[in-house]
Every structure is written in structure tokens, then in C-alpha cells.
Amino acid sequence: MARGPAWEGAYCEYFAARRHALTRTAYAVLGSWPAAEDAAQTTLTQLYVHWPRIQPGAVDAYARTTLVRTCLRMAGRGRRELPTERVPDEPAPSVEPSGLLEALAGLPVRDRAVLALRFLDDLPVVEVAAVLGVPEGTVKSQTARALDRLRSVLTTTPPPRRNP
């Protein structure tokens, strides 16, 4: 059996360590687990193709930038869910609180992207600016506006009904 390139082991370790985090971030932006899985898979495929040329310290930045651009492109195409005949092997991860996810889904995709990068991935403003390709001031103002919109949605959305 032929062995792959020398760098393939490092890629496989990265894939195993970051696949779920990338999918989670994509879900926060796209609001759909199947779409998030597609975006993460596209990102990891691009990462594999370019792995030998990526500087070791820049892998996360490359992956996040590719992921966000992929999500924005997918959202811009008006991606629709298609029915399948096969149920996935793993259930979609549960994320709480569900009210927050529904509120996020009501925001524009760029707002979801900036909030996911800032608060879900815990990136500093400078890194979010690099991922989105915008100035730091834009990230700050976009974050503030997105948080205001999120607060507005959360305060006007009635809480989910619970069964007695």
C-alpha cells in the first residue's frame, strides 16, 4: 500500500482536532447542520489541497478565512435543503439555548459571521478583520450593530413554550 505525502499525518491530526469546531462555526453562520457540514468539508478539502504551502502558524487563520468565505458564498446562493433517503450516522450536535440559535438565524449572514468569529471562536478583533478582509474598525462597528440586532430579536421573540 502506498503511503501519502509526508505532511499528510499533520493534516489528519488537524482534521480530527478542528472538524467539529469548524462545523459549529459554519452552523452559527448558516443555521443548518447539513449546510454547515458541507461548508466545513469544502474548507477542509481546500486546506488539504493547499496544506504544503500553508505556514504552520497560519493554518487556523487559513481555515477560518476559507470557512467564512465558503459560508458567505453558500448563503448568497440561497442554498436550499434537499431531502435525502439516508439518515446521517451521527445526530446533529445539540446546542443550547435554542432561543439564541433561532435569534441568530434572524440576523443577516455577515452579522452571524462576525458574531461567530468573535464570540464562538473567541477571536480578537484583529483576527476577525483578517478573516473577513475588512478594517478593524469595521469589525468593531459590525459587532456592535450585530449585538444590537441580536438583543432586539431576543427581546421581541416570545420565549419557547414548554409542555407542563
Phi, psi and omega per residue, in radians:
M1 nan 2.293 -3.119
A2 -1.354 2.463 3.090
R3 -1.579 2.636 3.133
G4 -1.357 -3.046 3.115
P5 -1.039 2.758 -3.101
A6 -1.045 -0.533 -3.100
W7 -1.433 -0.135 -3.042
E8 -1.080 -0.619 3.104
G9 -1.069 -0.731 3.118
A10 -1.135 -0.694 3.093
Y11 -1.098 -0.789 -3.122
C12 -1.065 -0.687 3.087
E13 -1.119 -0.763 3.126
Y14 -1.102 -0.788 3.123
F15 -0.963 -0.869 -3.107
A16 -1.111 -0.658 -3.070
A17 -1.363 -0.544 -2.966
R18 -1.979 -0.146 -3.064
R19 -0.985 -0.825 -3.092
H20 -1.178 -0.695 3.131
A21 -1.130 -0.722 3.107
L22 -1.124 -0.719 3.126
T23 -1.129 -0.710 3.127
R24 -1.086 -0.772 3.125
T25 -1.117 -0.760 3.120
A26 -1.078 -0.658 3.110
Y27 -1.115 -0.715 3.131
A28 -1.088 -0.553 -3.139
V29 -1.459 -0.749 -3.013
L30 -1.646 -0.467 3.120
G31 1.321 0.290 -3.130
S32 -2.508 2.230 3.132
W33 -1.134 -0.767 3.114
P34 -1.075 -0.726 3.110
A35 -1.153 -0.682 3.115
A36 -1.106 -0.732 3.109
E37 -1.124 -0.677 3.083
D38 -1.101 -0.776 -3.135
A39 -1.118 -0.764 3.123
A40 -1.123 -0.712 3.131
Q41 -1.132 -0.735 3.088
T42 -1.063 -0.750 3.128
T43 -1.080 -0.835 -3.111
L44 -1.183 -0.518 3.060
T45 -1.186 -0.798 3.097
Q46 -1.087 -0.675 3.107
L47 -1.074 -0.737 3.128
Y48 -1.096 -0.777 -3.111
V49 -1.078 -0.694 -3.054
H50 -1.737 0.013 -3.037
W51 -0.845 -0.838 -3.083
P52 -1.073 -0.408 -3.108
R53 -1.670 -0.153 -3.099
I54 -1.492 2.281 3.095
Q55 -1.135 2.422 -3.081
P56 -0.915 -0.665 -3.126
G57 -1.384 -0.096 -3.063
A58 -1.890 0.118 -3.047
V59 -1.102 -0.844 -3.135
D60 -1.075 -0.759 3.136
A61 -1.099 -0.734 3.105
Y62 -1.088 -0.801 -3.112
A63 -1.104 -0.798 -3.130
R64 -1.113 -0.761 3.141
T65 -1.080 -0.801 3.124
T66 -1.098 -0.739 -3.131
L67 -1.082 -0.856 -3.097
V68 -1.139 -0.729 3.110
R69 -1.113 -0.680 3.098
T70 -1.118 -0.779 3.125
C71 -1.082 -0.775 -3.135
L72 -1.122 -0.694 3.105
R73 -1.132 -0.772 3.137
M74 -1.115 -0.743 -3.138
A75 -1.158 -0.609 3.138
G76 -1.211 -0.424 3.134
R77 -1.451 -0.073 -3.114
G78 1.141 0.776 -3.083
R79 -0.935 2.344 3.113
R80 -1.989 2.648 3.053
E81 -1.362 2.435 3.087
L82 -2.022 2.425 3.130
P83 -1.169 2.629 3.094
T84 -2.209 2.801 3.102
E85 -1.575 -0.272 -3.059
R86 -1.961 2.337 3.076
V87 -1.477 2.390 3.138
P88 -1.029 2.631 3.130
D89 -1.146 -0.639 -3.112
E90 -1.929 2.402 3.050
P91 -1.229 2.729 3.070
A92 -1.100 2.420 3.134
P93 -1.053 2.504 3.107
S94 -1.491 2.418 -3.135
V95 -2.256 2.297 3.109
E96 -2.034 2.705 -0.151
P97 -1.424 2.527 -3.082
S98 -1.147 -0.535 3.117
G99 -1.052 -0.625 3.120
L100 -1.159 -0.738 3.140
L101 -1.128 -0.696 3.097
E102 -1.149 -0.666 3.110
A103 -1.155 -0.719 3.090
L104 -1.057 -0.689 -3.128
A105 -1.084 -0.411 3.129
G106 -1.435 -0.085 -3.133
L107 -1.615 2.738 3.024
P108 -1.079 2.684 -3.035
V109 -1.064 -0.642 3.129
R110 -1.151 -0.643 3.082
D111 -1.123 -0.763 3.118
R112 -1.089 -0.675 -3.141
A113 -1.118 -0.825 -3.106
V114 -1.154 -0.691 3.118
L115 -1.186 -0.696 3.120
A116 -1.098 -0.775 -3.128
L117 -1.189 -0.744 -3.093
R118 -1.236 -0.782 -2.948
F119 -1.919 -0.553 3.097
L120 -1.403 -0.813 3.110
D121 -1.556 -0.127 3.074
D122 1.001 0.758 3.136
L123 -1.563 2.521 3.036
P124 -1.250 2.834 -3.095
V125 -0.934 -0.750 -3.080
V126 -1.081 -0.664 3.128
E127 -1.286 -0.659 3.086
V128 -1.102 -0.724 3.103
A129 -1.039 -0.727 3.126
A130 -1.150 -0.737 -3.139
V131 -1.118 -0.781 -3.078
L132 -1.460 -0.235 -3.137
G133 1.224 0.659 3.138
V134 -2.292 2.848 3.079
P135 -1.148 2.733 3.135
E136 -1.021 -0.669 3.123
G137 -1.066 -0.610 3.105
T138 -1.157 -0.702 3.113
V139 -1.097 -0.757 -3.130
K140 -1.100 -0.817 -3.113
S141 -1.234 -0.669 3.120
Q142 -1.139 -0.671 3.096
T143 -1.105 -0.805 -3.135
A144 -1.074 -0.793 3.125
R145 -1.133 -0.713 -3.133
A146 -1.128 -0.717 3.108
L147 -1.137 -0.683 3.082
D148 -1.084 -0.777 3.121
R149 -1.106 -0.722 3.141
L150 -1.111 -0.782 3.089
R151 -1.032 -0.742 -3.138
S152 -1.083 -0.782 3.133
V153 -1.130 -0.747 -3.106
L154 -1.165 -0.593 -3.108
T155 -1.449 -0.341 3.132
T156 -1.729 -0.188 3.131
T157 -1.550 2.172 3.108
P158 -1.142 2.582 3.137
P159 -1.133 2.638 3.132
P160 -1.087 2.511 3.131
R161 -1.323 2.411 3.088
R162 -1.891 2.480 3.089
N163 -1.308 2.363 -3.122
P164 -1.228 nan nan
